[in-house]
Amino acid sequence: MKVWITKYALTKGIYEVESELTPVTDSPGKFYASPHKHALTRDWAPTREEAVAQAEKMRDRKLLSIAKQVAKLKAKVF
């Protein structure tokens, strides 16, 4: 099965790998994308479209975080 890895989407991009899905024993309904062991659904997606959507959400969260950092720095008084 092909899966798209999104764990490093903001630094290395989305990449496609051939993988098997292995159930996570302590989390019913979750799977590892073996052999890469990307366990959480935010780390991989079963389709390219889902991977792109995840990466866009990651980018939006990062941009919001950076905006908050900029606001804090601008508010500093020396």
Distance bins in CASP14 RR format, pairs under 12 A and 6 or more apart:
PFRMAT RR
TARGET T0000
AUTHOR 0000-0000-0000
RMODE 2
METHOD distances of the structure
MODEL  1
1 16 0 0 0 0 0 1 0 0 0 0 0
1 17 0 0 0 0 1 0 0 0 0 0 0
1 18 1 0 0 1 0 0 0 0 0 0 0
1 19 1 0 0 1 0 0 0 0 0 0 0
1 20 1 0 0 1 0 0 0 0 0 0 0
1 21 1 0 0 1 0 0 0 0 0 0 0
1 22 0 0 0 0 0 1 0 0 0 0 0
1 31 0 0 0 0 0 1 0 0 0 0 0
1 33 0 0 0 0 1 0 0 0 0 0 0
1 34 0 0 0 0 0 1 0 0 0 0 0
1 44 0 0 0 0 0 1 0 0 0 0 0
1 45 0 0 0 0 0 1 0 0 0 0 0
1 46 1 0 0 1 0 0 0 0 0 0 0
1 47 0 0 0 0 0 1 0 0 0 0 0
2 15 0 0 0 0 0 1 0 0 0 0 0
2 16 1 0 1 0 0 0 0 0 0 0 0
2 17 1 0 0 1 0 0 0 0 0 0 0
2 18 1 0 1 0 0 0 0 0 0 0 0
2 19 1 0 0 1 0 0 0 0 0 0 0
2 20 0 0 0 0 0 1 0 0 0 0 0
2 21 0 0 0 0 0 1 0 0 0 0 0
2 33 0 0 0 0 0 1 0 0 0 0 0
2 44 0 0 0 0 0 1 0 0 0 0 0
2 45 0 0 0 0 0 1 0 0 0 0 0
2 46 0 0 0 0 1 0 0 0 0 0 0
2 47 0 0 0 0 1 0 0 0 0 0 0
2 48 0 0 0 0 1 0 0 0 0 0 0
2 51 0 0 0 0 0 1 0 0 0 0 0
3 14 0 0 0 0 0 1 0 0 0 0 0
3 15 0 0 0 0 1 0 0 0 0 0 0
3 16 1 0 0 1 0 0 0 0 0 0 0
3 17 1 0 0 1 0 0 0 0 0 0 0
3 18 0 0 0 0 1 0 0 0 0 0 0
3 19 1 0 1 0 0 0 0 0 0 0 0
3 20 0 0 0 0 1 0 0 0 0 0 0
3 21 1 0 0 1 0 0 0 0 0 0 0
3 22 0 0 0 0 0 1 0 0 0 0 0
3 31 0 0 0 0 1 0 0 0 0 0 0
3 32 0 0 0 0 0 1 0 0 0 0 0
3 33 1 0 1 0 0 0 0 0 0 0 0
3 34 0 0 0 0 1 0 0 0 0 0 0
3 35 0 0 0 0 0 1 0 0 0 0 0
3 36 0 0 0 0 1 0 0 0 0 0 0
3 38 1 0 0 1 0 0 0 0 0 0 0
3 41 0 0 0 0 0 1 0 0 0 0 0
3 43 0 0 0 0 1 0 0 0 0 0 0
3 44 1 0 1 0 0 0 0 0 0 0 0
3 45 1 0 0 1 0 0 0 0 0 0 0
3 46 1 0 1 0 0 0 0 0 0 0 0
3 47 0 0 0 0 1 0 0 0 0 0 0
3 48 0 0 0 0 1 0 0 0 0 0 0
3 50 0 0 0 0 1 0 0 0 0 0 0
3 51 0 0 0 0 1 0 0 0 0 0 0
3 54 0 0 0 0 0 1 0 0 0 0 0
4 13 0 0 0 0 1 0 0 0 0 0 0
4 14 1 0 1 0 0 0 0 0 0 0 0
4 15 1 0 0 1 0 0 0 0 0 0 0
4 16 1 0 1 0 0 0 0 0 0 0 0
4 17 1 0 0 1 0 0 0 0 0 0 0
4 18 0 0 0 0 0 1 0 0 0 0 0
4 19 0 0 0 0 1 0 0 0 0 0 0
4 33 0 0 0 0 1 0 0 0 0 0 0
4 36 0 0 0 0 0 1 0 0 0 0 0
4 38 0 0 0 0 0 1 0 0 0 0 0
4 41 0 0 0 0 0 1 0 0 0 0 0
4 43 0 0 0 0 0 1 0 0 0 0 0
4 44 1 0 0 1 0 0 0 0 0 0 0
4 45 1 0 1 0 0 0 0 0 0 0 0
4 46 1 0 0 1 0 0 0 0 0 0 0
4 47 1 0 0 1 0 0 0 0 0 0 0
4 48 1 0 1 0 0 0 0 0 0 0 0
4 49 0 0 0 0 1 0 0 0 0 0 0
4 50 1 0 0 1 0 0 0 0 0 0 0
4 51 1 1 0 0 0 0 0 0 0 0 0
4 52 0 0 0 0 1 0 0 0 0 0 0
4 53 0 0 0 0 0 1 0 0 0 0 0
4 54 0 0 0 0 1 0 0 0 0 0 0
4 55 0 0 0 0 1 0 0 0 0 0 0
5 12 0 0 0 0 1 0 0 0 0 0 0
5 13 0 0 0 0 1 0 0 0 0 0 0
5 14 1 0 0 1 0 0 0 0 0 0 0
5 15 1 0 1 0 0 0 0 0 0 0 0
5 16 1 0 0 1 0 0 0 0 0 0 0
5 17 1 0 0 1 0 0 0 0 0 0 0
5 18 0 0 0 0 0 1 0 0 0 0 0
5 19 0 0 0 0 1 0 0 0 0 0 0
5 33 1 0 0 1 0 0 0 0 0 0 0
5 35 0 0 0 0 0 1 0 0 0 0 0
5 36 1 0 0 1 0 0 0 0 0 0 0
5 37 0 0 0 0 0 1 0 0 0 0 0
5 38 1 0 1 0 0 0 0 0 0 0 0
5 39 0 0 0 0 0 1 0 0 0 0 0
5 40 0 0 0 0 0 1 0 0 0 0 0
5 41 0 0 0 0 0 1 0 0 0 0 0
5 42 0 0 0 0 0 1 0 0 0 0 0
5 43 1 0 0 1 0 0 0 0 0 0 0
5 44 1 0 1 0 0 0 0 0 0 0 0
5 45 0 0 0 0 1 0 0 0 0 0 0
5 46 0 0 0 0 0 1 0 0 0 0 0
5 48 0 0 0 0 0 1 0 0 0 0 0
5 50 0 0 0 0 0 1 0 0 0 0 0
5 51 1 0 0 1 0 0 0 0 0 0 0
5 54 0 0 0 0 0 1 0 0 0 0 0
5 55 0 0 0 0 0 1 0 0 0 0 0
6 12 0 0 0 0 0 1 0 0 0 0 0
6 13 0 0 0 0 1 0 0 0 0 0 0
6 14 1 0 1 0 0 0 0 0 0 0 0
6 15 0 0 0 0 1 0 0 0 0 0 0
6 16 0 0 0 0 0 1 0 0 0 0 0
6 17 0 0 0 0 0 1 0 0 0 0 0
6 33 0 0 0 0 0 1 0 0 0 0 0
6 36 0 0 0 0 0 1 0 0 0 0 0
6 38 0 0 0 0 1 0 0 0 0 0 0
6 40 0 0 0 0 0 1 0 0 0 0 0
6 41 0 0 0 0 1 0 0 0 0 0 0
6 42 1 0 0 1 0 0 0 0 0 0 0
6 43 1 0 0 1 0 0 0 0 0 0 0
6 44 1 0 0 1 0 0 0 0 0 0 0
6 45 1 0 0 1 0 0 0 0 0 0 0
6 46 0 0 0 0 0 1 0 0 0 0 0
6 47 0 0 0 0 0 1 0 0 0 0 0
6 48 0 0 0 0 0 1 0 0 0 0 0
6 49 0 0 0 0 0 1 0 0 0 0 0
6 50 0 0 0 0 1 0 0 0 0 0 0
6 51 1 0 1 0 0 0 0 0 0 0 0
6 52 0 0 0 0 1 0 0 0 0 0 0
6 53 0 0 0 0 1 0 0 0 0 0 0
6 54 1 0 1 0 0 0 0 0 0 0 0
6 55 1 0 1 0 0 0 0 0 0 0 0
6 56 0 0 0 0 0 1 0 0 0 0 0
6 57 0 0 0 0 1 0 0 0 0 0 0
6 58 1 0 0 1 0 0 0 0 0 0 0
6 59 0 0 0 0 0 1 0 0 0 0 0
7 13 0 0 0 0 1 0 0 0 0 0 0
7 14 0 0 0 0 1 0 0 0 0 0 0
7 15 0 0 0 0 1 0 0 0 0 0 0
7 17 0 0 0 0 0 1 0 0 0 0 0
7 33 0 0 0 0 1 0 0 0 0 0 0
7 36 0 0 0 0 1 0 0 0 0 0 0
7 37 0 0 0 0 0 1 0 0 0 0 0
7 38 1 0 1 0 0 0 0 0 0 0 0
7 39 0 0 0 0 0 1 0 0 0 0 0
7 40 0 0 0 0 1 0 0 0 0 0 0
7 41 0 0 0 0 0 1 0 0 0 0 0
7 42 1 0 0 1 0 0 0 0 0 0 0
7 43 1 0 1 0 0 0 0 0 0 0 0
7 44 1 0 0 1 0 0 0 0 0 0 0
7 45 0 0 0 0 0 1 0 0 0 0 0
7 51 0 0 0 0 0 1 0 0 0 0 0
7 54 0 0 0 0 1 0 0 0 0 0 0
7 55 0 0 0 0 0 1 0 0 0 0 0
7 58 0 0 0 0 1 0 0 0 0 0 0
8 14 0 0 0 0 1 0 0 0 0 0 0
8 15 0 0 0 0 1 0 0 0 0 0 0
8 36 0 0 0 0 0 1 0 0 0 0 0
8 38 0 0 0 0 0 1 0 0 0 0 0
8 42 0 0 0 0 0 1 0 0 0 0 0
8 43 0 0 0 0 1 0 0 0 0 0 0
8 44 0 0 0 0 0 1 0 0 0 0 0
8 51 0 0 0 0 0 1 0 0 0 0 0
8 54 0 0 0 0 0 1 0 0 0 0 0
8 55 0 0 0 0 1 0 0 0 0 0 0
8 58 0 0 0 0 1 0 0 0 0 0 0
9 15 0 0 0 0 1 0 0 0 0 0 0
9 38 0 0 0 0 0 1 0 0 0 0 0
9 42 0 0 0 0 1 0 0 0 0 0 0
9 43 0 0 0 0 1 0 0 0 0 0 0
9 44 0 0 0 0 0 1 0 0 0 0 0
9 45 0 0 0 0 0 1 0 0 0 0 0
9 50 0 0 0 0 0 1 0 0 0 0 0
9 51 1 0 0 1 0 0 0 0 0 0 0
9 52 0 0 0 0 1 0 0 0 0 0 0
9 53 0 0 0 0 0 1 0 0 0 0 0
9 54 1 0 0 1 0 0 0 0 0 0 0
9 55 1 1 0 0 0 0 0 0 0 0 0
9 56 0 0 0 0 1 0 0 0 0 0 0
9 57 0 0 0 0 1 0 0 0 0 0 0
9 58 1 0 1 0 0 0 0 0 0 0 0
9 59 1 0 0 1 0 0 0 0 0 0 0
9 61 0 0 0 0 0 1 0 0 0 0 0
9 62 0 0 0 0 0 1 0 0 0 0 0
10 54 0 0 0 0 0 1 0 0 0 0 0
10 55 1 0 0 1 0 0 0 0 0 0 0
10 56 0 0 0 0 0 1 0 0 0 0 0
10 57 0 0 0 0 0 1 0 0 0 0 0
10 58 1 0 1 0 0 0 0 0 0 0 0
10 59 1 0 0 1 0 0 0 0 0 0 0
10 60 0 0 0 0 0 1 0 0 0 0 0
10 61 0 0 0 0 1 0 0 0 0 0 0
10 62 1 0 0 1 0 0 0 0 0 0 0
10 63 0 0 0 0 0 1 0 0 0 0 0
10 65 0 0 0 0 0 1 0 0 0 0 0
10 66 0 0 0 0 0 1 0 0 0 0 0
11 55 0 0 0 0 0 1 0 0 0 0 0
11 58 0 0 0 0 0 1 0 0 0 0 0
11 59 0 0 0 0 0 1 0 0 0 0 0
11 62 0 0 0 0 0 1 0 0 0 0 0
12 55 0 0 0 0 0 1 0 0 0 0 0
13 51 0 0 0 0 1 0 0 0 0 0 0
13 52 0 0 0 0 0 1 0 0 0 0 0
13 54 0 0 0 0 0 1 0 0 0 0 0
13 55 1 0 0 1 0 0 0 0 0 0 0
13 58 0 0 0 0 0 1 0 0 0 0 0
13 59 0 0 0 0 0 1 0 0 0 0 0
14 43 0 0 0 0 0 1 0 0 0 0 0
14 44 0 0 0 0 1 0 0 0 0 0 0
14 45 0 0 0 0 1 0 0 0 0 0 0
14 47 0 0 0 0 0 1 0 0 0 0 0
14 48 1 0 0 1 0 0 0 0 0 0 0
14 49 0 0 0 0 0 1 0 0 0 0 0
14 50 0 0 0 0 0 1 0 0 0 0 0
14 51 1 0 1 0 0 0 0 0 0 0 0
14 52 1 0 0 1 0 0 0 0 0 0 0
14 53 0 0 0 0 0 1 0 0 0 0 0
14 54 0 0 0 0 1 0 0 0 0 0 0
14 55 1 0 1 0 0 0 0 0 0 0 0
14 56 0 0 0 0 0 1 0 0 0 0 0
14 58 0 0 0 0 0 1 0 0 0 0 0
14 59 0 0 0 0 0 1 0 0 0 0 0
15 33 0 0 0 0 0 1 0 0 0 0 0
15 36 0 0 0 0 0 1 0 0 0 0 0
15 38 0 0 0 0 0 1 0 0 0 0 0
15 43 0 0 0 0 0 1 0 0 0 0 0
15 44 0 0 0 0 0 1 0 0 0 0 0
15 45 0 0 0 0 0 1 0 0 0 0 0
15 48 0 0 0 0 0 1 0 0 0 0 0
15 51 0 0 0 0 1 0 0 0 0 0 0
15 55 0 0 0 0 0 1 0 0 0 0 0
16 33 0 0 0 0 0 1 0 0 0 0 0
16 36 0 0 0 0 0 1 0 0 0 0 0
16 44 0 0 0 0 0 1 0 0 0 0 0
16 45 0 0 0 0 0 1 0 0 0 0 0
16 46 0 0 0 0 0 1 0 0 0 0 0
16 47 0 0 0 0 0 1 0 0 0 0 0
16 48 1 0 0 1 0 0 0 0 0 0 0
16 51 0 0 0 0 1 0 0 0 0 0 0
17 33 1 0 0 1 0 0 0 0 0 0 0
17 34 0 0 0 0 1 0 0 0 0 0 0
17 35 0 0 0 0 1 0 0 0 0 0 0
17 36 1 0 0 1 0 0 0 0 0 0 0
17 37 0 0 0 0 0 1 0 0 0 0 0
17 38 0 0 0 0 1 0 0 0 0 0 0
17 43 0 0 0 0 0 1 0 0 0 0 0
17 44 0 0 0 0 1 0 0 0 0 0 0
17 45 0 0 0 0 0 1 0 0 0 0 0
17 46 0 0 0 0 0 1 0 0 0 0 0
17 51 0 0 0 0 0 1 0 0 0 0 0
18 33 0 0 0 0 0 1 0 0 0 0 0
18 34 0 0 0 0 0 1 0 0 0 0 0
18 35 0 0 0 0 1 0 0 0 0 0 0
18 36 0 0 0 0 0 1 0 0 0 0 0
19 31 0 0 0 0 1 0 0 0 0 0 0
19 32 0 0 0 0 1 0 0 0 0 0 0
19 33 1 0 1 0 0 0 0 0 0 0 0
19 34 1 0 1 0 0 0 0 0 0 0 0
19 35 1 0 0 1 0 0 0 0 0 0 0
19 36 1 0 0 1 0 0 0 0 0 0 0
19 37 0 0 0 0 1 0 0 0 0 0 0
19 38 0 0 0 0 1 0 0 0 0 0 0
19 43 0 0 0 0 0 1 0 0 0 0 0
19 44 1 0 0 1 0 0 0 0 0 0 0
19 45 0 0 0 0 0 1 0 0 0 0 0
19 46 0 0 0 0 1 0 0 0 0 0 0
20 31 0 0 0 0 1 0 0 0 0 0 0
20 32 0 0 0 0 1 0 0 0 0 0 0
20 33 1 0 0 1 0 0 0 0 0 0 0
20 34 1 0 1 0 0 0 0 0 0 0 0
20 35 1 0 0 1 0 0 0 0 0 0 0
20 36 0 0 0 0 0 1 0 0 0 0 0
20 37 0 0 0 0 0 1 0 0 0 0 0
21 29 0 0 0 0 0 1 0 0 0 0 0
21 30 0 0 0 0 1 0 0 0 0 0 0
21 31 1 0 1 0 0 0 0 0 0 0 0
21 32 1 0 0 1 0 0 0 0 0 0 0
21 33 1 0 0 1 0 0 0 0 0 0 0
21 34 1 0 0 1 0 0 0 0 0 0 0
21 35 0 0 0 0 0 1 0 0 0 0 0
21 36 0 0 0 0 0 1 0 0 0 0 0
21 37 0 0 0 0 0 1 0 0 0 0 0
21 38 0 0 0 0 0 1 0 0 0 0 0
21 39 0 0 0 0 0 1 0 0 0 0 0
21 41 0 0 0 0 0 1 0 0 0 0 0
21 44 0 0 0 0 1 0 0 0 0 0 0
21 45 0 0 0 0 0 1 0 0 0 0 0
21 46 0 0 0 0 1 0 0 0 0 0 0
22 29 0 0 0 0 0 1 0 0 0 0 0
22 30 0 0 0 0 0 1 0 0 0 0 0
22 31 1 0 0 1 0 0 0 0 0 0 0
22 32 1 0 1 0 0 0 0 0 0 0 0
22 33 0 0 0 0 1 0 0 0 0 0 0
22 34 1 0 1 0 0 0 0 0 0 0 0
22 35 0 0 0 0 1 0 0 0 0 0 0
22 36 0 0 0 0 0 1 0 0 0 0 0
22 37 0 0 0 0 1 0 0 0 0 0 0
22 38 0 0 0 0 0 1 0 0 0 0 0
22 39 0 0 0 0 1 0 0 0 0 0 0
23 29 1 0 0 1 0 0 0 0 0 0 0
23 30 1 0 0 1 0 0 0 0 0 0 0
23 31 1 0 1 0 0 0 0 0 0 0 0
23 32 1 0 0 1 0 0 0 0 0 0 0
23 33 0 0 0 0 0 1 0 0 0 0 0
23 34 0 0 0 0 0 1 0 0 0 0 0
23 39 0 0 0 0 0 1 0 0 0 0 0
24 30 1 0 1 0 0 0 0 0 0 0 0
24 31 1 0 0 1 0 0 0 0 0 0 0
24 32 1 0 0 1 0 0 0 0 0 0 0
24 33 0 0 0 0 0 1 0 0 0 0 0
24 34 0 0 0 0 0 1 0 0 0 0 0
24 37 0 0 0 0 0 1 0 0 0 0 0
24 38 0 0 0 0 0 1 0 0 0 0 0
24 39 1 0 1 0 0 0 0 0 0 0 0
24 40 0 0 0 0 1 0 0 0 0 0 0
24 41 0 0 0 0 0 1 0 0 0 0 0
24 43 0 0 0 0 0 1 0 0 0 0 0
25 31 0 0 0 0 0 1 0 0 0 0 0
25 32 0 0 0 0 1 0 0 0 0 0 0
25 39 0 0 0 0 0 1 0 0 0 0 0
26 32 0 0 0 0 0 1 0 0 0 0 0
26 39 0 0 0 0 0 1 0 0 0 0 0
27 39 1 0 0 1 0 0 0 0 0 0 0
27 40 0 0 0 0 1 0 0 0 0 0 0
27 41 0 0 0 0 0 1 0 0 0 0 0
29 39 0 0 0 0 0 1 0 0 0 0 0
29 40 0 0 0 0 0 1 0 0 0 0 0
29 41 0 0 0 0 1 0 0 0 0 0 0
30 38 0 0 0 0 0 1 0 0 0 0 0
30 39 1 0 0 1 0 0 0 0 0 0 0
30 40 1 0 0 1 0 0 0 0 0 0 0
30 41 1 0 0 1 0 0 0 0 0 0 0
30 42 0 0 0 0 0 1 0 0 0 0 0
30 43 0 0 0 0 0 1 0 0 0 0 0
30 44 0 0 0 0 0 1 0 0 0 0 0
31 37 0 0 0 0 0 1 0 0 0 0 0
31 38 0 0 0 0 1 0 0 0 0 0 0
31 39 1 0 0 1 0 0 0 0 0 0 0
31 40 0 0 0 0 1 0 0 0 0 0 0
31 41 0 0 0 0 1 0 0 0 0 0 0
31 43 0 0 0 0 0 1 0 0 0 0 0
31 44 0 0 0 0 1 0 0 0 0 0 0
31 45 0 0 0 0 0 1 0 0 0 0 0
31 46 0 0 0 0 1 0 0 0 0 0 0
32 38 1 0 0 1 0 0 0 0 0 0 0
32 39 1 0 1 0 0 0 0 0 0 0 0
32 40 0 0 0 0 1 0 0 0 0 0 0
32 41 0 0 0 0 0 1 0 0 0 0 0
32 43 0 0 0 0 1 0 0 0 0 0 0
32 44 0 0 0 0 1 0 0 0 0 0 0
33 39 1 0 0 1 0 0 0 0 0 0 0
33 40 0 0 0 0 1 0 0 0 0 0 0
33 41 0 0 0 0 1 0 0 0 0 0 0
33 42 0 0 0 0 0 1 0 0 0 0 0
33 43 1 0 0 1 0 0 0 0 0 0 0
33 44 1 0 1 0 0 0 0 0 0 0 0
33 45 0 0 0 0 1 0 0 0 0 0 0
33 46 0 0 0 0 1 0 0 0 0 0 0
33 51 0 0 0 0 0 1 0 0 0 0 0
34 44 0 0 0 0 0 1 0 0 0 0 0
36 43 0 0 0 0 1 0 0 0 0 0 0
36 44 1 0 0 1 0 0 0 0 0 0 0
37 43 0 0 0 0 1 0 0 0 0 0 0
37 44 0 0 0 0 0 1 0 0 0 0 0
38 44 1 0 1 0 0 0 0 0 0 0 0
38 45 0 0 0 0 1 0 0 0 0 0 0
38 46 0 0 0 0 0 1 0 0 0 0 0
38 51 0 0 0 0 0 1 0 0 0 0 0
38 54 0 0 0 0 0 1 0 0 0 0 0
40 54 0 0 0 0 0 1 0 0 0 0 0
41 50 0 0 0 0 1 0 0 0 0 0 0
41 51 0 0 0 0 0 1 0 0 0 0 0
41 53 0 0 0 0 0 1 0 0 0 0 0
41 54 0 0 0 0 1 0 0 0 0 0 0
41 57 0 0 0 0 0 1 0 0 0 0 0
42 50 0 0 0 0 0 1 0 0 0 0 0
42 51 0 0 0 0 0 1 0 0 0 0 0
42 53 0 0 0 0 0 1 0 0 0 0 0
42 54 1 0 0 1 0 0 0 0 0 0 0
42 55 0 0 0 0 0 1 0 0 0 0 0
42 57 0 0 0 0 1 0 0 0 0 0 0
42 58 1 0 0 1 0 0 0 0 0 0 0
42 61 0 0 0 0 0 1 0 0 0 0 0
43 51 0 0 0 0 0 1 0 0 0 0 0
43 54 0 0 0 0 1 0 0 0 0 0 0
43 55 0 0 0 0 0 1 0 0 0 0 0
43 58 0 0 0 0 0 1 0 0 0 0 0
44 50 0 0 0 0 1 0 0 0 0 0 0
44 51 1 0 0 1 0 0 0 0 0 0 0
44 54 0 0 0 0 1 0 0 0 0 0 0
44 55 0 0 0 0 0 1 0 0 0 0 0
45 51 1 1 0 0 0 0 0 0 0 0 0
45 52 0 0 0 0 1 0 0 0 0 0 0
45 53 1 0 0 1 0 0 0 0 0 0 0
45 54 1 0 1 0 0 0 0 0 0 0 0
45 55 0 0 0 0 1 0 0 0 0 0 0
45 56 0 0 0 0 0 1 0 0 0 0 0
45 57 0 0 0 0 0 1 0 0 0 0 0
45 58 0 0 0 0 0 1 0 0 0 0 0
46 53 0 0 0 0 0 1 0 0 0 0 0
46 54 0 0 0 0 0 1 0 0 0 0 0
47 53 0 0 0 0 1 0 0 0 0 0 0
47 54 0 0 0 0 0 1 0 0 0 0 0
48 54 0 0 0 0 0 1 0 0 0 0 0
48 55 0 0 0 0 0 1 0 0 0 0 0
49 55 0 0 0 0 0 1 0 0 0 0 0
49 56 0 0 0 0 0 1 0 0 0 0 0
50 56 0 0 0 0 0 1 0 0 0 0 0
50 57 0 0 0 0 0 1 0 0 0 0 0
51 57 0 0 0 0 0 1 0 0 0 0 0
51 58 0 0 0 0 0 1 0 0 0 0 0
52 58 0 0 0 0 0 1 0 0 0 0 0
52 59 0 0 0 0 0 1 0 0 0 0 0
53 59 0 0 0 0 0 1 0 0 0 0 0
53 60 0 0 0 0 0 1 0 0 0 0 0
54 60 0 0 0 0 0 1 0 0 0 0 0
54 61 0 0 0 0 0 1 0 0 0 0 0
55 61 0 0 0 0 0 1 0 0 0 0 0
55 62 0 0 0 0 0 1 0 0 0 0 0
56 62 0 0 0 0 0 1 0 0 0 0 0
56 63 0 0 0 0 0 1 0 0 0 0 0
57 63 0 0 0 0 0 1 0 0 0 0 0
57 64 0 0 0 0 0 1 0 0 0 0 0
58 64 0 0 0 0 0 1 0 0 0 0 0
58 65 0 0 0 0 0 1 0 0 0 0 0
59 65 0 0 0 0 0 1 0 0 0 0 0
59 66 0 0 0 0 0 1 0 0 0 0 0
60 66 0 0 0 0 0 1 0 0 0 0 0
60 67 0 0 0 0 0 1 0 0 0 0 0
61 67 0 0 0 0 0 1 0 0 0 0 0
61 68 0 0 0 0 0 1 0 0 0 0 0
62 68 0 0 0 0 0 1 0 0 0 0 0
62 69 0 0 0 0 0 1 0 0 0 0 0
63 69 0 0 0 0 0 1 0 0 0 0 0
63 70 0 0 0 0 0 1 0 0 0 0 0
64 70 0 0 0 0 0 1 0 0 0 0 0
64 71 0 0 0 0 0 1 0 0 0 0 0
65 71 0 0 0 0 0 1 0 0 0 0 0
65 72 0 0 0 0 0 1 0 0 0 0 0
66 72 0 0 0 0 0 1 0 0 0 0 0
66 73 0 0 0 0 0 1 0 0 0 0 0
67 73 0 0 0 0 0 1 0 0 0 0 0
67 74 0 0 0 0 0 1 0 0 0 0 0
68 74 0 0 0 0 0 1 0 0 0 0 0
68 75 0 0 0 0 0 1 0 0 0 0 0
69 75 0 0 0 0 0 1 0 0 0 0 0
69 76 0 0 0 0 0 1 0 0 0 0 0
70 76 0 0 0 0 0 1 0 0 0 0 0
END
